């Protein structure tokens, strides 16, 4: 993931009298869109990659003078941000909702398979679990959602 070095220099070496709102807005406008762009498609699956992306957010929140001394999770709570993993999970759930409610143009190609059996308990939006042997399939969006326990949509 390439990041414009000029933006980073502006955030880090800019005037030191920035307020919380200014630095937070700069972070949300210059850095965060790089994380959010096509997040469901390129979502990192190695722990090291996730850690490196989280480090960028740690450094950016440390630039704010008023919350610099606080621990990371307290800084996030104070600034109204979330860790990137939770943001990624929320984006996945929103994408599944769009697929299942047919608000996505790709929903007509049966990207996610829904259980057709109405005799079991639960709701009509349960996803069929898929199995994968290869890593390229194992870390794909549809397989990741059907095997994880995060998707729970009510009908």
Helices and strands as residue ranges (DSSP letters): H 5-13, H 20-26, I 27-31, H 32-36, H 39-42, H 47-62, G 65-67, H 72-79, H 84-100, G 105-109, H 135-138, H 141-147
